[in-house]
C-alpha cells in the first residue's frame, strides 16, 4: 500500500506555482532569475523549454539539499531526465524514484512540484507581465508534446486514486507501488515505435519516401 501521512498539499494554494515551490524549497530569487533569463539581461536569452529545465533542476537540487543528501556531479541532470523524459523505461524511472526516496526526498511531492514550460509562460506573461522583442510562441510540436504530458500525468493520478480507493475498500491487495504510463506511437507501414518526444523531435518515422521529382 502506498505510504500516507501528513504532507504539504500537492496542488492548489495561492499565487503562481513557481512562487509556491520557490517558497517551499527555499529557492531565493527564483522568479527574478526567470525574468532576467527570459529577457536576456546580462546573458543569452533562454527559451521557455530551457527555463523549464533550469527551474526543475534547481528544484531537484533543493529537494536533495533539504534532505541532506550527498549529490554527485551530473546526478541532478540525470534525475531530471529519468523523472521526466518519455524515452526512459518504466523500470529506470521507478529506480530513480526509489533512489530519491532512499535519500530522504518526498518523491510524490517533488513530482507534483515539477513544472512545465506552460507554468513558466503563465508566470512571465500573467504574473510578471514581461515581454521581449523576439517573443516567439512555442512551436506547435512543443505545444502538442506538453498536452500529451499533461494527459499522461492526469492518467497516472487517476490510476493511483482508483487503486488507493480499491485498496481501502479491500477489493485488491498490493504492497508499495508505482504507476507508470508508457506511451508509444507505432507506424504500421514501417513498424517503427517511437515515444511522442522522439517523434516530435525527429518529425518523421523510418518510412522511406521516394523523390518523385
C-alpha positions in Angstrom: 0.0 0.0 0.0 1.2 3.5 -0.7 2.5 5.2 2.4 0.4 8.1 3.6 1.0 10.8 6.2 0.8 14.5 6.8 2.2 16.3 3.8 2.1 19.7 2.2 -0.8 19.9 -0.3 0.4 18.8 -3.7 -1.7 21.1 -5.7 -3.6 24.4 -5.3 -2.6 27.2 -3.0 -2.3 30.9 -3.5 -0.1 32.5 -6.1 1.6 31.1 -9.2 3.2 27.6 -8.9 6.7 28.9 -9.4 6.4 31.2 -6.4 4.9 28.4 -4.3 7.7 26.0 -5.0 10.3 28.7 -4.5 8.9 29.3 -1.1 8.5 25.6 -0.3 12.1 24.7 -1.1 13.7 28.0 -0.1 14.9 28.9 -3.6 15.5 32.6 -3.2 15.3 34.9 -6.2 13.8 32.2 -8.5 11.2 34.5 -10.0 13.6 37.3 -10.7 16.1 34.8 -12.2 13.5 33.5 -14.6 12.6 37.0 -15.8 16.2 38.0 -16.2 17.0 34.8 -18.2 13.8 35.3 -20.4 14.7 38.9 -21.2 18.4 38.1 -21.6 19.5 40.6 -19.0 23.3 40.3 -18.9 23.1 36.9 -20.5 21.8 35.0 -23.5 18.0 34.8 -23.7 16.6 31.4 -22.6 13.6 29.8 -24.2 10.6 28.6 -22.3 11.7 25.0 -22.6 15.2 25.9 -21.4 13.8 27.7 -18.4 11.5 24.8 -17.6 14.7 22.6 -17.4 16.6 25.2 -15.4 13.8 25.5 -12.8 13.2 21.8 -12.4 17.0 21.1 -11.9 17.1 23.8 -9.2 14.0 22.2 -7.7 15.5 18.7 -7.6 18.8 20.0 -6.2 16.9 21.9 -3.5 14.9 18.8 -2.6 18.1 16.8 -2.3 19.8 19.5 -0.2 16.8 19.7 2.1 17.0 16.0 2.6 20.7 16.4 3.5 21.7 14.1 0.6 25.2 14.0 -0.9 24.9 14.9 -4.6 27.4 13.8 -7.2 28.3 15.8 -10.3 25.7 15.3 -13.0 23.3 13.5 -10.6 20.7 16.2 -10.7 20.6 16.3 -14.5 20.3 12.5 -14.5 17.4 12.5 -12.0 15.6 15.2 -14.1 15.9 13.1 -17.2 14.8 9.9 -15.5 11.8 11.6 -13.9 10.5 13.5 -17.0 11.8 12.1 -20.3 9.5 10.0 -22.4 12.4 7.9 -23.6 13.1 6.5 -20.1 11.8 3.0 -19.3 9.3 2.4 -16.6 11.9 0.4 -14.7 14.5 3.1 -14.8 12.0 5.7 -13.7 10.9 3.6 -10.8 14.5 3.0 -9.8 15.2 6.8 -9.8 12.1 7.4 -7.6 13.3 4.7 -5.2 16.8 6.2 -5.1 15.4 9.7 -4.3 13.1 8.2 -1.7 16.0 6.4 0.0 17.9 9.7 0.0 15.1 11.2 2.1 13.3 13.1 -0.7 9.4 13.2 -0.7 9.2 11.9 -4.3 5.4 12.3 -4.5 5.7 16.0 -3.5 8.7 16.5 -5.8 6.9 15.1 -8.8 3.9 17.2 -8.1 6.1 20.3 -7.9 7.9 19.7 -11.2 6.8 22.5 -13.6 6.0 22.6 -17.3 7.0 25.2 -19.8 3.4 26.4 -19.6 4.0 27.2 -15.9 6.9 29.4 -17.0 4.9 31.0 -19.7 2.0 31.8 -17.4 4.3 33.2 -14.8 6.1 35.5 -17.2 3.0 36.7 -19.0 0.3 36.7 -16.4 2.1 37.4 -13.1 5.2 39.4 -14.1 3.8 41.0 -17.3 7.0 40.8 -19.2 7.5 40.7 -23.0 10.6 40.6 -25.1 11.2 41.9 -28.6 11.6 38.5 -30.2 8.9 36.8 -28.2 8.0 33.8 -30.4 5.3 31.4 -29.4 6.3 27.8 -28.6 6.4 25.6 -31.8 3.3 23.5 -32.5 5.3 20.4 -31.7 6.2 21.7 -28.2 2.6 22.6 -27.5 1.4 19.2 -28.6 4.0 17.5 -26.5 3.0 19.5 -23.5 -0.6 18.4 -24.0 0.4 14.8 -24.1 2.5 15.2 -20.9 -0.5 16.7 -19.1 -2.8 13.9 -20.1 -0.2 11.3 -19.1 0.2 12.9 -15.7 -3.5 13.1 -15.3 -4.0 9.4 -16.2 -1.3 8.4 -13.7 -3.0 10.5 -11.0 -6.4 9.0 -11.8 -5.0 5.4 -11.8 -3.4 6.0 -8.3 -6.6 7.4 -6.9 -8.6 4.4 -8.2 -6.1 1.8 -6.8 -6.0 3.6 -3.5 -9.8 3.5 -3.2 -9.8 -0.2 -4.1 -7.1 -0.9 -1.5 -9.1 1.0 1.1 -12.2 -1.0 0.2 -10.2 -4.2 0.4 -11.1 -5.0 -3.1 -7.5 -5.5 -4.1 -4.3 -6.1 -2.1 -0.9 -4.6 -3.2 2.3 -3.5 -1.5 4.1 -0.3 -2.1 3.6 0.5 -5.7 4.3 2.9 -8.5 2.2 3.8 -11.6 3.9 4.4 -15.0 2.2 5.5 -18.1 4.2 4.5 -21.2 3.0 6.0 -24.5 4.3 4.8 -27.8 3.4 5.8 -31.4 3.6 2.9 -33.9 3.8 3.4 -37.7 2.0 0.4 -39.2 3.9 0.9 -42.5 7.5 0.7 -41.3 6.6 -0.7 -37.8 8.7 2.0 -36.1 7.7 2.5 -32.4 8.5 6.0 -31.0 7.8 7.9 -27.9 5.9 11.2 -28.6 9.1 13.1 -27.8 11.2 11.1 -30.3 8.5 11.5 -33.0 8.1 15.3 -32.5 11.8 15.8 -32.3 12.6 13.9 -35.5 9.4 14.9 -37.3 9.1 11.5 -39.0 9.2 7.7 -38.7 11.5 5.4 -40.6 9.4 5.2 -43.7 11.5 5.8 -46.9 9.9 8.3 -49.3 10.9 8.2 -52.9 11.7 11.5 -54.6 9.2 11.9 -57.4 10.9 15.0 -58.7 
